[in-house]
């Protein structure tokens, strides 16, 4: 099985210059807990709901004035849409990531794959259990 068969398409990105408040509203409207951050049409990091809570709210920063680039997790791991599920599961386990952006061979963002999509696979229970046990610790 390959990633494009189970990924969630229609992923949004957020510009690194936007405010954390704008990011939080986008995340709330889209009902997602993380969003890729872009600069000059390239992914440069991920912003998670945890990043917002720890690096903005707990630090006493103003979400209206704090830019996404100030609190995002820098760097980004991703996978190709034609990668096999074993490869992606290994990458998620090694990096303890719950979500990975999915790009095509032209490196254009085409979707996201999450722990939820993998754990919902009835055909691949071993892969789902391995990823779940490593990522949630």
C-alpha positions in Angstrom: 0.0 0.0 0.0 1.3 3.5 -0.8 0.7 6.8 1.0 -1.5 8.4 -1.6 -4.1 5.6 -1.0 -4.7 6.7 2.6 -3.4 10.3 2.9 -5.7 13.3 3.6 -5.6 15.6 0.6 -6.5 19.3 0.5 -3.8 20.4 3.0 -3.4 24.0 3.8 -0.2 25.9 4.6 0.5 29.1 6.5 2.9 31.8 5.7 5.7 32.3 8.2 4.9 36.0 8.6 1.3 35.6 9.7 0.4 36.0 13.4 -0.1 33.1 15.7 -3.7 34.3 16.2 -4.3 33.9 12.5 -2.8 30.5 12.5 -4.9 29.4 15.5 -8.1 30.5 13.7 -7.1 28.7 10.6 -6.4 25.5 12.6 -9.7 25.8 14.4 -11.6 26.3 11.2 -9.9 23.4 9.5 -10.1 21.2 12.6 -6.4 20.3 12.5 -3.6 20.3 15.1 -0.7 21.1 12.9 0.0 23.0 9.7 3.0 23.3 7.4 4.7 26.7 7.4 5.9 28.2 4.1 8.3 30.9 3.1 8.7 31.7 -0.6 6.6 28.7 -1.6 8.9 26.2 0.3 8.0 24.4 3.5 10.3 25.5 6.3 8.7 24.0 9.4 5.5 22.9 11.1 3.3 24.7 13.5 1.4 22.6 16.0 -1.2 23.4 18.6 1.5 22.4 21.2 3.9 24.9 19.7 1.3 27.6 20.3 0.5 26.6 23.8 4.1 26.1 25.0 6.0 28.8 23.0 3.3 31.5 23.0 0.6 31.1 25.6 2.8 29.6 28.4 5.6 32.2 27.6 3.1 35.1 28.0 3.5 36.3 24.4 0.7 38.1 22.6 -0.7 35.8 19.8 -1.8 38.8 17.8 1.8 40.1 17.7 3.8 36.9 17.6 4.6 35.6 14.1 4.3 32.0 13.2 8.1 31.9 12.4 8.8 32.8 16.1 7.2 29.7 17.5 7.1 27.0 14.8 9.1 23.9 14.9 11.9 24.4 12.4 12.8 22.0 9.7 10.4 19.6 8.2 10.2 15.9 7.6 8.0 14.7 4.7 7.3 11.7 2.5 6.4 11.1 -1.1 2.9 10.2 -2.2 4.2 7.1 -3.8 6.2 5.9 -0.8 5.2 2.6 0.6 3.5 2.5 4.0 6.4 0.6 5.7 8.8 3.4 4.8 6.5 6.2 6.1 5.7 4.2 9.2 9.5 3.8 9.9 10.0 7.6 9.4 7.2 8.5 11.8 8.5 6.1 14.4 12.1 7.3 14.1 11.1 10.9 14.4 8.2 10.3 16.8 5.8 12.3 14.5 2.1 12.0 14.4 1.7 13.7 11.1 3.8 14.0 7.9 3.3 16.3 5.0 3.1 14.4 1.7 4.7 15.7 -1.5 4.6 14.5 -5.1 7.9 13.9 -7.0 7.9 17.5 -8.1 8.0 18.3 -4.3 4.6 20.0 -4.3 2.5 19.5 -1.2 -0.4 17.2 -2.0 -1.6 15.9 1.4 -0.9 14.9 5.0 -0.7 11.4 6.5 -1.3 11.0 10.2 -1.2 8.4 12.8 -5.0 8.3 12.6 -5.0 7.2 8.9 -2.4 4.5 9.7 -4.2 3.2 12.8 -7.4 2.9 10.9 -5.9 0.5 8.5 -7.5 -2.9 9.1 -5.2 -4.6 6.4 -2.0 -3.5 8.1 -2.5 -4.0 11.9 1.2 -4.7 12.6 2.3 -1.4 11.0 -0.3 0.5 12.8 0.6 -1.0 16.2 4.3 -0.4 15.7 3.8 3.3 14.8 1.4 3.9 17.6 3.6 2.3 20.2 6.6 4.4 19.2 5.0 7.7 18.5 2.9 7.9 21.7 5.7 7.3 24.1 
